């Protein structure tokens, strides 16, 4: 099944690139594909740093970083799709970057629920209060 999906994706991308070559020419098509790859690398690099910073701030506040992690994962996946040559994957990546808010929110809430079960101490800060004495 994954092989069939990959074969269909390759067919769609090849057809799209060939149609773009017929429509705008080979040089402009290569320029578009190269520009998309550069944009994908930028999305991955800048998104990774931003996600790391947000996750650190969430953990420092004692909150679950699930939403931030998932937003970073979606941005990374969109960057990877931009790097892959082809116009169909570029369209999917742009839709994830621009209109992926609903997807991010739904899946982020699901991931947040799973993380809350695994680490209930991150829901709110846990403070232990007590006294101690040293034994002589």
PEQUIRA-V615732 format. One record per residue. N is the residue number from 1. OMEGA is omega in radians with two decimals (999 if undefined). NEAR is the number of other C-alpha atoms within 10 Angstrom. D_FIRST is the distance of its C-alpha to the first C-alpha in whole Angstrom. Layout:
N|OMEGA|NEAR|D_FIRST / N|OMEGA|NEAR|D_FIRST
This chain:
1|3.11|6|0 / 2|3.12|7|4 / 3|3.12|8|5 / 4|3.11|9|5 / 5|3.12|10|6 / 6|3.13|11|9 / 7|3.11|12|10 / 8|3.12|12|11 / 9|3.12|15|12 / 10|3.11|15|14 / 11|3.12|12|15 / 12|-3.12|15|17 / 13|3.13|19|18 / 14|3.11|16|20 / 15|3.14|15|21 / 16|3.13|15|23 / 17|3.12|20|24 / 18|3.10|14|26 / 19|3.11|13|27 / 20|3.11|18|29 / 21|3.11|15|30 / 22|-3.04|11|32 / 23|-3.03|11|33 / 24|3.12|10|34 / 25|-3.06|12|35 / 26|-3.11|14|33 / 27|3.13|10|35 / 28|3.10|13|35 / 29|3.09|20|31 / 30|3.11|15|31 / 31|3.10|11|33 / 32|-3.13|16|31 / 33|3.11|20|28 / 34|3.10|16|30 / 35|3.11|14|32 / 36|3.12|21|28 / 37|3.10|21|28 / 38|3.11|14|31 / 39|3.10|16|31 / 40|3.09|23|27 / 41|3.11|17|29 / 42|3.13|15|32 / 43|3.14|20|30 / 44|-3.09|21|28 / 45|-3.09|14|32 / 46|3.13|12|34 / 47|3.13|19|32 / 48|3.14|17|31 / 49|3.14|11|35 / 50|3.14|13|35 / 51|3.12|20|33 / 52|3.13|14|35 / 53|-3.14|12|38 / 54|3.12|17|37 / 55|3.11|19|36 / 56|3.12|14|39 / 57|3.12|13|41 / 58|-3.14|17|39 / 59|3.11|14|39 / 60|3.08|13|43 / 61|-3.14|14|44 / 62|-3.13|15|42 / 63|3.06|17|39 / 64|3.14|23|35 / 65|-3.02|23|34 / 66|-3.11|21|30 / 67|3.13|21|31 / 68|3.11|21|32 / 69|-3.10|19|29 / 70|3.07|20|26 / 71|3.08|21|28 / 72|3.11|22|28 / 73|3.12|17|24 / 74|3.12|20|24 / 75|3.10|26|26 / 76|3.12|23|25 / 77|3.10|18|21 / 78|3.08|24|23 / 79|3.10|27|25 / 80|3.10|19|22 / 81|3.09|23|20 / 82|-3.13|30|24 / 83|3.12|24|24 / 84|-3.12|17|21 / 85|3.11|19|22 / 86|-3.07|25|22 / 87|3.11|22|23 / 88|3.12|20|20 / 89|3.08|19|19 / 90|3.13|23|23 / 91|3.10|14|23 / 92|-3.14|14|21 / 93|3.14|24|23 / 94|3.10|17|26 / 95|3.07|13|25 / 96|-3.12|20|24 / 97|-3.08|18|27 / 98|-3.02|8|30 / 99|-3.10|11|28 / 100|-3.10|17|26 / 101|3.14|13|29 / 102|3.11|10|28 / 103|3.14|14|24 / 104|-3.08|20|26 / 105|-3.11|14|29 / 106|-3.11|12|26 / 107|3.07|15|24 / 108|3.09|19|27 / 109|3.12|15|29 / 110|3.12|13|26 / 111|3.13|17|26 / 112|3.09|20|30 / 113|3.12|15|30 / 114|3.12|13|28 / 115|3.13|16|31 / 116|3.09|15|34 / 117|-3.11|11|33 / 118|-3.11|10|32 / 119|-3.11|11|35 / 120|-3.14|14|38 / 121|3.14|14|41 / 122|3.12|19|39 / 123|3.06|17|39 / 124|-3.11|11|43 / 125|3.13|13|45 / 126|3.13|10|47 / 127|3.07|7|50 / 128|-3.10|5|52 / 129|3.13|5|56 / 130|3.10|5|58 / 131|3.09|4|61 / 132|3.07|5|61 / 133|3.06|5|64 / 134|3.06|4|65 / 135|-3.14|4|66 / 136|999|3|69
